């Protein structure tokens, strides 16, 4: 009987011990056990199972890859100034620099040097290209590095060269148009990629005028057709309009195939734009290097019924009121004719 009681008491003690855990104060927390196990673990040295491939270390650009590591950056200089262009490539056997004119034609350093004898070119076969005594005519040209290596040549991103005459800030704009007509009227694509008006592609020559439109003491530069074929108000069309901001030319407006710009009296300007469903005549005035909207005569119609035009007269709400109600077509056309009769161009000087 006594032995049975002893066994029962031992079983009860064992149950209570397992239920309550280890004695208080003993360092047997799960965290400590885990940390000790990780610290004491030996490195896993068993070979992988047969047929299981180990992952290769990730290398984005191995040292043996032929690639460009630095692209040249754009430079802006004054006529007669100098510029540096730097490009680098990994595992390149050689490098040469090329020049790209505004037509996209590519020239070697030797060919460019021969075309512009005053230009000084150094390092044409090294990673650093040096240009000195840069002429204005190189405005808008680009330079690119061509690296030779395993797998064929690699060409860098072309870096653009801007040549700006701050004493005569409009000179680079005039040179841009002169160059565009060097071989006849430029193509539409040339106009779009060389920063000149798309309208230039439809005329045989261009001219310019200087005119202080807002009478603030700064003459704006106007580019227009030198031999306009039109006989109505469109003969006064302005292709490009620039002013001077921070001693550099700042474009105010550039006509496209769907928009036109005209000078009016008292420093105002007229824009004419149209599409498949609208035709607008907007009146603006010049403020600094921005055109501010005053009012517009707008015709809207359905593409399936061009004769059903609805004319509206909108006035800038910032001046206190706005009239956006339909107006009679006869009143709108009379107002438009009056605006077109006010267009003019100052005396022009031929560019090319």
C-alpha positions as CSV (number, residue, x, y, z in Angstrom):
1,X,0.0,0.0,0.0
2,X,2.8,2.3,0.9
3,X,4.6,1.6,-2.4
4,X,1.4,2.4,-4.3
5,X,1.1,5.8,-2.5
6,X,4.7,6.6,-3.3
7,X,4.2,5.9,-7.0
8,X,1.1,8.0,-7.1
9,X,2.9,11.0,-5.4
10,X,5.8,10.7,-7.8
11,X,3.5,10.7,-10.9
12,X,1.7,13.8,-9.6
13,X,5.0,15.6,-9.0
14,X,6.2,14.7,-12.4
15,X,2.9,16.0,-14.0
16,X,3.1,19.4,-12.1
17,X,6.8,19.8,-13.1
18,X,6.1,19.3,-16.8
19,X,3.1,21.6,-16.7
20,X,4.8,24.5,-15.0
21,X,8.1,24.4,-17.0
22,X,11.6,24.9,-15.7
23,X,12.4,26.6,-12.4
24,X,12.1,30.4,-12.4
25,X,15.3,32.2,-13.1
26,X,16.8,29.5,-15.2
27,X,18.0,30.8,-18.6
28,X,16.1,28.4,-20.8
29,X,14.0,30.8,-22.9
30,X,13.3,29.6,-26.5
31,X,15.3,32.6,-27.8
32,X,18.4,31.7,-25.9
33,X,18.2,28.1,-27.0
34,X,17.8,29.1,-30.7
35,X,20.7,31.6,-30.5
36,X,23.0,29.1,-28.9
37,X,22.1,26.5,-31.5
38,X,22.8,28.8,-34.4
39,X,26.1,30.0,-32.9
40,X,27.3,26.5,-32.2
41,X,26.2,25.0,-35.5
42,X,28.9,23.7,-37.8
43,X,28.9,24.8,-41.5
44,X,27.0,22.5,-43.8
45,X,29.7,20.6,-45.7
46,X,27.8,17.6,-47.1
47,X,27.9,17.6,-51.0
48,X,24.6,18.3,-52.8
49,X,22.5,15.5,-54.0
50,X,23.5,14.2,-57.4
51,X,21.9,16.1,-60.3
52,X,21.2,19.2,-58.2
53,X,22.9,22.3,-59.7
54,X,24.2,25.0,-57.4
55,X,23.1,28.6,-58.2
56,X,25.8,30.6,-60.0
57,X,26.7,34.0,-58.4
58,X,24.8,36.9,-60.0
59,X,27.2,39.1,-62.1
60,X,25.4,41.9,-64.0
61,X,28.4,43.0,-66.0
62,X,31.4,40.6,-65.9
63,X,34.8,42.2,-66.4
64,X,35.0,40.5,-69.8
65,X,31.9,42.3,-71.3
66,X,32.5,45.0,-73.9
67,X,30.2,47.9,-73.0
68,X,30.0,51.7,-72.7
69,X,30.4,52.9,-69.1
70,X,30.2,56.6,-69.6
71,X,28.2,58.6,-72.2
72,X,29.2,62.1,-73.4
73,X,27.1,65.0,-72.2
74,X,25.7,68.1,-74.0
75,X,27.8,71.3,-73.9
76,X,26.9,74.9,-74.4
77,X,29.6,77.4,-75.4
78,X,30.1,80.9,-76.9
79,X,31.5,81.3,-80.4
80,X,35.3,80.9,-80.3
81,X,35.0,79.0,-77.0
82,X,36.0,75.5,-76.1
83,X,34.3,72.3,-74.8
84,X,35.3,68.8,-73.6
85,X,33.4,65.6,-74.3
86,X,34.3,62.4,-72.4
87,X,33.2,58.8,-73.1
88,X,34.4,55.5,-71.7
89,X,34.0,51.8,-72.5
90,X,35.0,48.6,-70.8
91,X,37.3,46.3,-72.8
92,X,37.5,48.6,-75.8
93,X,40.4,48.2,-78.1
94,X,40.2,51.7,-79.6
95,X,37.9,54.7,-79.9
96,X,37.3,57.5,-82.4
97,X,35.1,60.5,-82.3
98,X,32.6,61.4,-85.0
99,X,30.7,64.6,-85.8
100,X,27.0,64.7,-86.8
101,X,25.6,67.8,-88.5
102,X,22.0,69.0,-88.3
103,X,21.0,67.0,-91.3
104,X,22.2,63.8,-89.7
105,X,25.3,63.4,-91.9
106,X,28.3,61.9,-90.1
107,X,31.8,63.3,-90.5
108,X,35.2,62.2,-89.1
109,X,37.3,64.6,-87.1
110,X,39.6,65.1,-90.0
111,X,36.7,66.0,-92.3
112,X,35.3,68.4,-89.8
113,X,38.7,70.0,-89.3
114,X,39.1,70.5,-93.0
115,X,35.6,72.1,-93.4
116,X,36.3,74.5,-90.5
117,X,40.1,75.3,-90.5
118,X,39.8,77.6,-87.5
119,X,38.4,74.8,-85.3
120,X,41.0,73.0,-83.1
121,X,40.3,69.3,-82.4
122,X,42.4,67.3,-80.0
123,X,42.0,63.8,-78.7
124,X,39.9,62.5,-81.6
125,X,41.3,59.0,-80.9
126,X,41.1,59.1,-77.1
127,X,38.4,59.0,-74.5
128,X,38.5,62.8,-74.1
129,X,37.7,65.0,-77.1
130,X,38.7,68.6,-76.9
131,X,37.3,71.4,-79.1
132,X,38.6,74.9,-79.2
133,X,37.8,78.0,-81.2
134,X,34.3,76.6,-82.0
135,X,32.5,78.4,-84.8
136,X,28.9,79.5,-84.6
137,X,28.1,77.3,-87.5
138,X,28.6,74.2,-85.3
139,X,25.5,75.1,-83.2
140,X,23.2,72.1,-83.1
141,X,25.9,69.6,-84.2
142,X,26.5,66.5,-82.2
143,X,29.5,64.4,-81.3
144,X,29.6,60.7,-80.6
145,X,32.3,58.2,-79.6
146,X,32.7,54.9,-81.5
147,X,34.4,52.2,-79.6
148,X,35.9,49.1,-81.3
149,X,35.9,45.8,-79.4
150,X,34.9,42.2,-79.5
151,X,31.5,41.7,-81.1
152,X,31.6,44.9,-83.2
153,X,31.7,48.7,-82.7
154,X,29.6,50.4,-80.0
155,X,28.5,54.0,-80.6
156,X,27.8,56.3,-77.6
157,X,24.7,58.5,-77.3
158,X,25.3,61.7,-79.4
159,X,26.0,64.8,-77.3
160,X,24.7,68.1,-78.6
161,X,26.8,71.2,-79.0
162,X,25.0,74.5,-78.5
163,X,26.9,77.6,-79.6
164,X,25.3,80.8,-78.3
165,X,26.4,84.3,-79.0
166,X,25.3,86.2,-75.8
167,X,26.3,89.5,-77.3
168,X,24.1,88.7,-80.3
169,X,21.7,86.1,-78.9
170,X,19.6,85.8,-82.1
171,X,22.6,84.8,-84.2
172,X,22.3,81.1,-83.4
173,X,18.6,81.2,-84.5
174,X,19.4,82.9,-87.8
175,X,22.3,80.5,-88.4
176,X,19.9,77.6,-87.8
177,X,17.5,78.8,-90.5
178,X,20.4,79.7,-92.8
179,X,21.8,76.2,-92.5
180,X,18.3,74.7,-93.1
181,X,18.0,76.3,-96.5
182,X,21.6,75.6,-97.5
183,X,20.5,73.0,-100.0
184,X,17.1,74.2,-100.8
185,X,13.8,74.1,-98.7
186,X,14.2,71.7,-95.8
187,X,12.1,68.6,-95.4
188,X,9.3,68.5,-92.9
189,X,11.3,65.9,-90.9
190,X,14.3,68.2,-90.9
191,X,12.2,71.0,-89.5
192,X,10.8,68.8,-86.7
193,X,14.2,67.5,-85.6
194,X,16.1,70.7,-85.8
195,X,13.9,73.1,-84.0
196,X,12.5,75.3,-86.8
197,X,9.0,75.9,-87.9
198,X,7.2,73.3,-90.0
199,X,6.0,76.1,-92.2
200,X,9.6,76.5,-93.5
201,X,9.3,73.3,-95.4
202,X,6.7,74.9,-97.7
203,X,8.6,78.0,-98.8
204,X,11.6,78.7,-100.9
205,X,13.3,81.2,-98.6
206,X,13.2,82.8,-95.2
207,X,13.8,86.3,-93.8
208,X,13.8,88.0,-90.4
209,X,12.9,91.2,-88.8
210,X,13.5,92.8,-85.4
211,X,10.5,94.4,-83.8
212,X,9.8,95.6,-80.2
213,X,6.3,94.1,-80.1
214,X,5.4,95.1,-76.5
215,X,7.6,98.3,-76.5
216,X,9.6,97.2,-73.4
217,X,13.0,98.1,-75.0
218,X,13.8,94.5,-76.2
219,X,13.4,93.8,-79.8
220,X,11.8,90.4,-80.7
221,X,13.0,88.3,-83.6
222,X,10.5,87.4,-86.2
223,X,11.1,84.7,-88.8
224,X,8.9,84.7,-91.9
225,X,8.8,83.6,-95.6
226,X,10.9,85.9,-97.8
227,X,9.0,85.0,-100.9
228,X,5.4,84.4,-99.8
229,X,3.1,82.9,-102.5
230,X,-0.1,83.9,-100.7
231,X,-1.9,87.1,-101.6
232,X,-4.2,87.4,-98.6
233,X,-3.4,88.0,-95.0
234,X,-1.4,84.8,-94.9
235,X,1.5,86.5,-96.6
236,X,2.1,88.1,-93.2
237,X,2.5,84.8,-91.4
238,X,5.2,84.6,-88.8
239,X,7.1,81.3,-88.6
240,X,9.0,81.8,-85.4
241,X,9.0,84.4,-82.6
242,X,11.8,84.9,-80.1
243,X,12.7,87.3,-77.4
244,X,15.8,87.6,-75.1
245,X,15.7,86.2,-71.6
246,X,18.8,85.9,-69.5
247,X,21.0,86.9,-72.4
248,X,19.8,84.0,-74.5
249,X,17.1,83.5,-77.1
250,X,13.8,82.4,-75.7
251,X,11.2,81.1,-78.1
252,X,7.7,82.6,-77.7
253,X,5.8,80.8,-80.5
254,X,6.6,78.4,-83.3
255,X,4.0,77.9,-86.1
256,X,3.2,74.4,-87.2
257,X,1.2,72.9,-90.0
258,X,-2.0,73.4,-87.9
259,X,-1.2,76.8,-86.3
260,X,-0.3,80.2,-87.6
261,X,0.9,83.4,-85.9
262,X,0.4,87.0,-87.1
263,X,1.2,90.4,-85.7
264,X,-1.6,92.9,-85.0
265,X,-1.5,96.4,-83.8
266,X,-0.8,97.6,-80.3
267,X,1.4,94.7,-79.4
268,X,-1.2,92.1,-80.0
269,X,-1.0,88.9,-82.0
270,X,-3.4,86.6,-83.8
271,X,-3.2,82.8,-83.8
272,X,-5.1,80.8,-86.3
273,X,-5.5,77.0,-85.8
274,X,-7.8,74.4,-87.1
275,X,-8.6,70.7,-87.1
276,X,-11.3,68.3,-88.3
277,X,-13.9,69.7,-86.0
278,X,-12.9,73.3,-85.2
279,X,-11.4,76.6,-86.4
280,X,-10.2,79.3,-84.0
281,X,-8.9,82.8,-84.2
282,X,-7.2,83.7,-80.9
283,X,-6.0,87.1,-79.8
284,X,-3.0,87.3,-77.5
285,X,-0.7,89.9,-76.1
286,X,3.0,89.6,-75.3
287,X,4.1,89.7,-71.6
288,X,7.9,89.0,-71.2
289,X,8.4,85.8,-73.0
290,X,4.8,84.5,-72.8
291,X,1.7,85.0,-74.9
292,X,-1.3,85.8,-72.7
293,X,-4.8,84.9,-74.0
294,X,-7.3,87.7,-74.4
295,X,-10.2,86.3,-76.5
296,X,-11.0,83.9,-79.3
297,X,-13.6,83.3,-82.0
298,X,-14.2,79.6,-82.3
299,X,-16.1,77.7,-84.9
300,X,-17.1,74.1,-84.1
301,X,-18.9,71.5,-86.3
302,X,-19.6,67.9,-86.7
303,X,-17.3,66.0,-89.1
304,X,-20.3,64.6,-90.9
305,X,-21.9,68.0,-91.4
306,X,-19.2,70.7,-92.0
307,X,-21.9,73.2,-92.9
308,X,-23.5,73.1,-89.5
309,X,-21.0,75.4,-87.8
310,X,-21.6,76.9,-84.4
311,X,-19.6,80.1,-83.7
312,X,-18.7,81.2,-80.1
313,X,-16.9,84.2,-78.8
314,X,-14.9,83.5,-75.7
315,X,-13.2,86.2,-73.6
316,X,-10.6,85.6,-70.9
317,X,-12.5,85.2,-67.6
318,X,-9.6,86.7,-65.7
319,X,-10.5,90.2,-66.9
320,X,-13.8,89.9,-65.2
321,X,-16.3,88.3,-67.6
322,X,-16.7,85.6,-70.2
323,X,-19.2,85.3,-73.1
324,X,-19.3,81.7,-74.3
325,X,-22.7,81.9,-75.9
326,X,-23.2,81.1,-79.6
327,X,-23.1,84.2,-81.9
328,X,-24.4,84.6,-85.4
329,X,-22.0,83.4,-88.1
330,X,-22.2,86.7,-89.9
331,X,-21.1,88.6,-86.8
332,X,-18.2,86.1,-86.2
333,X,-17.0,86.3,-89.8
334,X,-17.1,90.0,-89.8
335,X,-15.0,90.1,-86.6
336,X,-12.5,87.6,-88.1
337,X,-12.2,89.6,-91.3
338,X,-11.5,92.7,-89.3
339,X,-8.7,90.9,-87.4
340,X,-7.1,89.5,-90.6
341,X,-7.1,93.0,-92.1
342,X,-4.9,94.2,-89.2
343,X,-2.1,91.7,-89.7
344,X,1.2,93.1,-90.9
345,X,4.9,92.3,-91.1
346,X,7.8,94.8,-90.6
347,X,10.5,95.1,-93.3
348,X,12.3,91.8,-93.7
349,X,15.9,91.0,-94.2
350,X,16.7,87.8,-96.2
351,X,18.4,85.0,-94.3
352,X,19.1,82.7,-97.2
